[in-house]
Amino acid sequence: MCKVLTSQSPLHFRKASRSMRIAGHSTTVRLEEAFWQVLDEMALREGLSTSRLISVLYEEALERHGAAPNFASLLRTVCLLYRGMIPPEG
């Protein structure tokens, strides 16, 4: 097999929850540590806190799609897009 899992630290797969305010509501977002690392990196690059970055992404999702029913999945996809792991649409 490809040995992708055996070459990684188990810490990347550990889920972690972070509490924050999104659109004026207190909520908790639960993601794997690997995704939190990417979101922290994105926030630092943008000069924002991670909570603020996530709020901005939520606002963008609402603006574009009118809803964000599975926000954790949206955040995971954003991380993949940020890292260039999903090709841009043509």
C-alpha positions in Angstrom: 0.0 0.0 0.0 1.0 3.6 -0.1 2.1 3.9 3.6 0.7 7.5 3.9 -0.7 6.9 7.3 2.3 5.1 8.7 4.6 8.0 7.8 2.6 10.6 9.7 2.4 11.5 13.4 -0.9 10.3 15.0 -1.2 13.9 16.3 -2.2 15.1 12.9 -5.3 13.0 13.0 -6.3 13.9 16.6 -9.5 16.0 16.7 -9.5 19.2 18.5 -12.3 21.7 19.3 -12.0 25.4 19.4 -14.7 27.8 20.7 -15.3 31.0 18.8 -17.9 33.5 17.8 -19.2 33.3 14.2 -21.8 35.7 13.0 -22.4 36.8 16.5 -23.1 33.3 17.8 -20.8 31.3 20.1 -20.0 28.0 18.6 -17.4 25.2 18.6 -15.6 24.0 15.6 -14.1 20.5 15.7 -11.4 19.6 13.2 -8.3 17.4 13.0 -5.1 19.0 14.2 -3.6 19.0 10.7 -6.4 21.3 9.5 -6.0 23.6 12.5 -2.4 24.0 11.6 -3.3 25.0 8.1 -5.9 27.5 9.3 -3.5 29.0 11.8 -1.0 29.4 9.0 -3.6 31.0 6.7 -4.6 33.4 9.5 -1.1 34.4 10.2 -0.5 35.1 6.6 -3.6 37.2 6.4 -2.8 39.1 9.6 -5.9 37.8 11.4 -6.7 35.6 14.3 -7.8 32.1 13.4 -11.2 32.9 14.8 -11.5 36.0 12.6 -10.3 34.1 9.5 -13.0 31.4 10.2 -15.6 34.1 10.6 -14.6 35.7 7.2 -14.8 32.2 5.5 -18.2 31.7 7.0 -19.4 35.1 5.7 -18.0 34.3 2.3 -19.8 30.9 2.3 -23.1 32.7 3.1 -22.5 35.3 0.5 -21.7 32.8 -2.2 -24.0 29.9 -1.3 -26.6 31.3 1.0 -25.7 28.7 3.7 -22.9 26.7 5.2 -24.6 23.5 6.3 -21.5 21.4 6.8 -19.0 24.1 7.8 -16.3 21.8 9.1 -16.2 20.1 5.7 -16.0 23.5 4.0 -13.0 24.4 6.3 -11.3 21.1 5.4 -11.8 21.9 1.7 -10.5 25.4 2.1 -7.3 24.0 3.7 -6.8 21.7 0.7 -7.4 24.5 -1.7 -4.9 26.7 0.2 -2.3 24.1 0.0 -2.9 23.6 -3.7 -4.1 20.1 -3.4 -7.2 20.7 -5.4 -6.7 22.2 -8.9 -8.5 25.4 -9.7 -11.6 25.2 -11.8 -11.0 25.9 -15.4 
